[in-house]
Amino acid sequence: MRRRHDLRADEDVCHSLGFGSRPVITGDVTQIDLPRRGRSGLIEAGDIFRAVNGIAFVHSDESDVVAPSPGAENIRAYDEHKTRQAEQQLSLLEAEARRAAVAR
């Protein structure tokens, strides 16, 4: 079942849990298809519950893939893409900071 993580829907799940329940929420933060300024419910849930005792987060990487190499290669490609994006963003921020310093 494919469903977007939404803060309200995630909150509803929390309200409906019974004693002894062990829900599992899965998702892939590289697969977020929200508008630029949209906030992923999956990431927001991680921020909210990170400090709650008894809740654990498991983050996978290519070493966790037991499928043939295309699966691991896909994960590696996403990781490399995220690194390139972060480096580009950092470069832009540094250039903007330099321009602001010169303007002062």
C-alpha positions as CSV (number, residue, x, y, z in Angstrom):
1,M,0.0,0.0,0.0
2,R,1.4,3.4,-1.0
3,R,0.4,6.3,1.1
4,R,2.0,9.7,1.8
5,H,3.0,10.2,5.4
6,D,0.9,13.0,6.8
7,L,1.3,14.3,10.3
8,R,-2.5,14.2,11.0
9,A,-2.7,10.6,9.8
10,D,0.3,9.6,11.9
11,E,-1.3,11.2,14.9
12,D,-4.5,9.3,14.3
13,V,-2.5,6.0,14.3
14,C,-1.0,6.9,17.6
15,H,-4.5,7.5,19.1
16,S,-5.7,4.1,17.9
17,L,-2.9,2.0,19.3
18,G,-3.8,-0.5,21.9
19,F,-1.8,-1.7,24.9
20,G,1.1,-3.9,23.8
21,S,0.9,-2.7,20.2
22,R,4.0,-2.6,18.2
23,P,3.4,-0.5,15.0
24,V,6.0,-0.3,12.3
25,I,6.2,2.7,10.0
26,T,8.3,2.3,7.0
27,G,9.4,4.8,4.4
28,D,12.1,6.1,2.2
29,V,13.1,9.7,2.7
30,T,14.7,9.7,-0.7
31,Q,11.2,9.1,-2.2
32,I,9.5,12.2,-0.9
33,D,7.5,13.8,-3.7
34,L,6.2,17.0,-2.0
35,P,6.4,20.5,-3.3
36,R,9.7,22.3,-2.5
37,R,8.5,23.8,0.7
38,G,6.5,20.8,1.8
39,R,7.4,19.0,5.0
40,S,7.5,15.2,4.9
41,G,5.3,13.6,7.6
42,L,7.9,10.8,7.7
43,I,10.7,13.2,8.6
44,E,8.5,15.1,11.0
45,A,7.5,11.9,12.8
46,G,11.3,11.2,13.2
47,D,11.8,14.6,14.7
48,I,8.9,14.2,17.1
49,F,9.5,10.7,18.3
50,R,13.3,10.6,18.4
51,A,13.4,11.4,22.1
52,V,10.5,9.1,23.1
53,N,11.7,6.2,25.2
54,G,10.8,2.8,23.6
55,I,10.7,4.1,20.0
56,A,13.5,3.1,17.7
57,F,14.5,4.2,14.2
58,V,16.4,1.9,11.9
59,H,18.2,3.5,8.9
60,S,19.3,1.3,6.1
61,D,22.0,1.7,3.5
62,E,23.3,-0.4,0.6
63,S,25.0,-2.9,3.0
64,D,21.4,-3.9,4.2
65,V,20.3,-4.9,0.7
66,V,20.3,-8.6,0.1
67,A,18.9,-8.3,-3.4
68,P,21.2,-8.6,-6.4
69,S,23.5,-5.7,-7.0
70,P,21.0,-3.4,-8.8
71,G,19.3,-2.8,-5.4
72,A,22.5,-1.8,-3.7
73,E,23.6,0.3,-6.7
74,N,20.3,2.2,-6.6
75,I,20.7,3.0,-2.9
76,R,24.4,4.0,-3.5
77,A,23.2,6.3,-6.4
78,Y,20.7,8.0,-4.1
79,D,23.3,8.5,-1.4
80,E,25.7,10.0,-3.9
81,H,23.0,12.2,-5.3
82,K,22.1,13.5,-1.8
83,T,25.8,14.2,-1.1
84,R,26.1,16.2,-4.3
85,Q,23.0,18.2,-3.5
86,A,24.2,18.9,0.0
87,E,27.6,20.0,-1.4
88,Q,25.9,22.3,-4.0
89,Q,23.7,23.8,-1.3
90,L,26.7,24.4,1.0
91,S,28.5,26.1,-1.9
92,L,25.6,28.4,-2.6
93,L,25.2,29.3,1.1
94,E,29.0,30.1,1.3
95,A,28.8,32.2,-1.8
96,E,25.8,34.1,-0.5
97,A,27.6,34.7,2.9
98,R,30.6,36.1,1.0
99,R,28.4,38.4,-1.0
100,A,26.7,39.6,2.1
101,A,30.0,40.2,3.8
102,V,31.3,42.3,0.9
103,A,28.1,44.3,0.8
104,R,28.5,45.4,4.4
